[in-house]
Amino acid sequence: MPSIQSSSPDAAVADKTQATAERDRMTRAELRASLSLASIFALRMLGLFLILPVFAEYARTLPDGHDAQRVGLAMGIYGLMQAFLHIPLGWLSDRVGRKPVMVAGLLLFVAGGLVAAFSDTLSGIIVGRALQGMGAISAAITACIADLTRERHRTKAMAMVGGSIGLTFALSLVIASPLLHSIGMPGIFVLMSVFGVVAIGVTLFLVPNPPPPHPVHLPFRQVLLNPDLARLNVGVLALHASQVAMFMVVPAMLTDAGVPLDQHWKIYLPVVLVSFLLMLGPMMAAERYGRVRPVLLGAVALMTAVQLLFAAVHGLWSIVGVLLLFFVAFNVLEAMQPSLVSRYAAASRGAALGIYNTTQALGLFLGGAVGGWLLKHEGRSAVFVGCAVVLLVWLIIAWSMKAPPARGQSGAPAAA
């Protein structure tokens, strides 16, 4: 009898430990949802990333491809259409459901790829790219992830999406040029459409069915003007504007340091992979120990410091080291921010994530436009200093952020 009494506390502790471990693990359904939805992101983004390193070279072979401004339009019109449609399609997914919007958007993506593939002019490719951009389903996919995962695991799920995007970017740098020479740009556009068809299959047959649309929806104005969501929207604009602007300069820095353009992937790929490992500690601190605010602010501060370091460094290994710091901070922020949007706006996730993705698209556009102007008129260092200023403004705005709603509580925004 005494031995039973003495072992009971140990058994209770063991049961509690086991229960905690089970809560800290994603369920099979959560893993299936996260991996399948991340694969949809990856399939779309791989196709889009494949043209980035090679399209300008290909465009010069087209009859109307010698106008640099029109080549830029062909590259950028995808993001412009996304900026117009993220909000309405996110809002629509709150009402008709996530999967119908995802399938419709992927069909547009497939159609646009085929239009571009069978076009022998830059004008036709512009039309195809615009059609691809009209399939603005990022908000619906991200909202679906939020619907199908518990809040304690949502940032993990978002990190899978961010990881899939980072890996596809690195992969595209490796295979884009060989693909261009083997199947040509029309073949790459057809490959995009094939990826889109595969993504439709994943959506219909592998993604679990999310719960039906929420019967109560917040007024759009309330979602748009909510201060907690507004901080995150400012953040994603600053994050992606600085990303695009700095990558107008970093490739040239690597080339000047002795790495030929076709060898840059040997830098990017290991840096991206190592950054995924280094981001695990901050992500665990944020999710498991409730340190969301300090981790987010620390990542923004690191991003700001990275820009200033880039303005000062010389030499290959210094550039690689700063690039690694950039990807660690970028991956942490890319995973945390959408998770926080879904937590603050549980009742209208689609609309909130539509606004979030729209400001992201605007950040991509502004980063290219303003970064290009600074590079042309003021030089490389001015680009990094400009990025640092933008990120510092974000840090100041984010400093007053509140702790996100506790897990299991409603994340609906308060009235602005």
N, C-alpha and C positions, 0 to 999 in steps of 0.2 A: 504493500500500500504506500509506504513512504516513497518508493521509487516512482510510482505513478504520479504522486503529487509533485515530485521534483521535476519530472519530465514534462508536466503539463505546460508550464510557462515556456519551455523550449519549443514544444509543439505549436503553441499559440504564435510564438515569434516566427517559426518556420512557415506557418500558414499565412501569416501577414506578409512575410517576405515574398512567398510564392504569389500571393494575390497582387502585390505591388508589381512584381515582375511581369505578370500577365497583363496588367493595365498598361505597362510601359511598352509592350509589344503591339505592333499593328496586327489586327486580325487578318485572316486569309482574304476576306472580302475587301478590306482596306488596301492590302497589298495589290490585289487584282485591279482594283479601281485606280490606284495611283500609277501602277506600271502601265496599264493599258492607256490611260489618258496621257501619261508622259510620252508614250510611243506615238500618239497622234500628233502631239507637238513636234516630236523629233522628225516624223515623216514629212510634215509640212516644212519645217525649218531646214531640213537637209536639202530639199529641193530648192528652196530660196537661197540658201547660202552658197550652193554650187555655182551660181552665176556670178557671185560677187567678184571673185578673183579674175574672171575671164571674159565677162560680158563686154567691157570697153574694147578689148582687143578684137572680139568678134564683130562688134557693131561697125568697125571701120571697113569691113568687107561688104556691107550693105550699100545699096545705091544711095540711100538718104542717111547714111550713118556717120557722116563727117562733121555734123554739127554737135559739138560737145554739149551744148545746152539741151538738145533733144535726147542725146544719150543719157544725160542726167535725169531727164524727165522719165525715160523708160525705166531707169533704176528706181526713181523715187515715187512714181505714181502708185505703186503698190502700197506704200506707207500712207500716202495721202488718202487713198480710198479707205484704208483701215481706220484712219482718224475720223472720217465722216461716219463710219458705220458701226464702230465698236459700241457706242452708246445705244442706238436703236436696237441692235441685235442682242446686246446684253439685256436690255429692258424686255425685249420679246421673249427671251429665254425664261424670264421670271413668270411669264404668263402662259406660254404654250408648252414649256418644258425644254430641257437642255438638249436632248438628242435630236428632236426635229430641226432645231436651229443648227446644230453641228453638222448634220447630214446635208442640209441645204447649202451651208457654207462650203463644205467640201466639194459638192457638185459644181459650185461656181469655180472653185480652185481648179478642179479637173478640166472644166470647159476652157478656162483661161489659158491653162498650159497647152491645150491642143490648138487654140487659136494662135498662140505665139509660135508653136512648133511649125505650123503650116503657113506662116507668114514669111514672105521674102523681102519685106521692107520693115524699117524701124517703126513706121506708123502702125503696122499690123501688130508688131510686138507690144507697142504701147497699149493698144486695145486689149491684148491678151493679159498683160500685166495688170491693167485696171480691173479686168474681170476677176483675176486671182485675188486682188486686194479686196474686192467686194465680199469675199468669203471671210469676213472678220469675226471669227469664232473664238478668239482667245478668251474673251470674257465668259462665254458659255462654258468652255472647257474648265476654266479656273473655278467658276461657280459650281460646276459638277464635282470637281475634286472636293470643294468645301461641303457639298451635300452628302458625299459618300465617306467622309472621314471624320473621326472625332477630333475635337479641337486640340487635344494633347498631341495628336499626330499630324496635324494639318501642315505645319511647317516642314516636317519630314517629307510629306507628299509634294509640297511645293519645291522642296530641294531636289526631289527626283526630276521634276519638270525642268528646273534650272540646270541640273546636271546633264539631262538629255540634250538641252539646247547647247550647252558648252561643248559637249562631246561631238555633236553634229557639226558645230562650227569648226572644231579642230579637224574633223574628218574631211570636211569640204575643202579645207586648205590643202589636204594631201591628195585628193582624188580629182579635183576640178580640172586641172590641166590635162591629165591623161584622158579623162572622159571627153574633153573638148576635141582632142586629137583623134579619138577613136570613134565617137558617135556624133560629134558636131554639136553645135548649140541647139538645132532642132531636136536632136536625140535627147539632150538634157531636158528640154521642155517636155518631151513625151515622158521621160522618166519622172518628172515632177507629177504629171497626171497619174502615172502608175502608182506613185506613192500616195496620191490622194485617194485612189480607188481602194488601196490597201487600208488606208485610214478609215474609210467608210465601213469596210468590213469589221475593223476593230471596234468602231463605234456601235455597230448593230449587234455584234455577236460576243464581244469580250467585255465591254464596259457594262458593269452592273446597272440596272435600271435605277435612276435616282428617285427620291420621293417626288410625288406630284408637286406642281407649283404651289407656293405658299398662298393661302387665300387672302391674306392681308398684305398690302404693299404700301410702303411709305411714299408720300408725295415726292416726285422727282426733285423738286426744289429743295426739300429737306435733305435728300441724299447729297445733292450737289454742294450745298452750303454747310454741311456738317464740318466743324473745325477739325475733328480727329481724322476724317477722311481727307479733308483738304491738305493737311500736312503730308499725308502719304502721296497724294497726287502731285504736290510740289516736289516731293522726294523722287518719284519715278521720272519726272521730267528732268530734274537736275542730273540724276544718275545716268540716263541714256543720252542726254545732250553731251555730257562730259565724255561718255564712252565713245560716241561717234567722233567728236572733235579730236580726242587724243589719238584715235587710230588713223587720223589723217596725217599724223606726224610720226608715230611709233615705227611703222614699217620703214620709213626713210632713215630713222635712227639706226635700226638694225642693219640696213643696207650699208650705211656709212661705217658701221662697226665691223664690216667684213662678212656679213651673212647675205648671200645672194637672195633675191626675191623668191626664187623657187625652192629655197631651203628654209624659209621662215617657219614652215610647219614644224621643223625640228626643234624650234624654240617654243612655239605655242602649245604643241601637244603635251610635252612633259610638264610645262608650267601649269596648264589647265588641270591635268591629272593630280599633281601635287597639291594644288589649291583646294581640290575637293577633300583631300585628307585633312588639310589644315583647318578647314571650315567646320569640321565635326565638333571640335571643342566648344567654340562659341555657340553653335546651334544647340548643343546639349545644355549649356548653361542657360540659354534663353528659354528652352522648352521645359526642361526637367526641374530647374531651380527657380523659375519665374523671374529671370533676369532679362526680360525682353527689352526694356528701355535702355539699360546701360549697354547691352550688346549692340543694339541698333545705333545708338549715339556713337559708340566706339568705332563701329564700321564706317559711319559717315566721316568721323574725324580722320580715320586712316585713309579714306578715299581723298580727303582734302590734302593730307600730307603727301600722298602719292603724287599728286599733280605738281606740287612744289619740288619734290625730289626729281621728277622727270625733267623739270626746267633746269636742274643743276647737274645731273649725272652725265658722265662720259665713260665710254668703255663698255664692252659687250656684257660682262658679268654684272656690272652695276645696273644696266638696263634690265637684264633678266631678273635680278633680285627685286627691283621696283615693280616689274611686270607681275611677279608672283604675288607681291603685296596687293596689287590692284585686283587680281582675280580672286584672292581670298575675300577681300572686302566686298567686291561686286557680287560674288556668289552668295554671301551671307545676306546682303540686302535684297537680292533678287528672290531669295527664298522667303525671307521674313515679311516683306511688304505685302504681297498678295494675301498671305495668311492673315495679316492684321486687318486688311480691308474686309475679308470675309467675316472676321470676328466683330468688327465694329458695325457691320451692315448685314446682319444675319437675315433680316426680313426682306431685303432687296439686294441680294448679292449680285445678281446679274446686272442691274443698273449701276451699282457702285463700281463693279469691276469693269463695266463698259466705260465709265468716266476715267477710271484708272488707266485702262489701256489706251484711251484716246490721248491722255496727257503723255503717256509713254511715246506714242507715235509722233506727237508734236515735239517732244524732246529729241527724237531721232532727226526730225527735219531741222530743228533749230541748231542742233549740234553741227550738222553738216554745213548749214548756211553761214552761221556766225563763225564757226571754226575755220571755214574756208576763207572768209573775209579777213580774220585775224592773221591767218597764215600768209595770205597774199600781201597784206599791208604792214604787218608788224613783226612777222617772223615766228619761228617755232616756240620760243619761250613764252610769247604772248598768248599762244593757245593754251598752254598749261596754266599760266597765271589766271587767264579768264575762267578756265574750268575750276580752279581753286576758289575763286571768288564766288562762283555759282554754288559750289558745294558748301562753302562757309555760310552763305545765306540759308541754305537748307539746314545746316547744323543749328543755326540760331532759331529758325522756325520750329525745328523738331525738338528743341530743348524743353519746350513747355508741354510736350506730349504727356498724356495720362497713361497710367497702366491700362492695358487692354482689359475688356471684360473677363471675369474669371471663367474658366472652363465650365460649360454647362449652363451659363447664364446667357440671356439674350444679348445679342450684339447690336441691337437696333440703335441707330444714332439718335441722340437727343436733338430736339429742335434747335436749329441754329439761331 
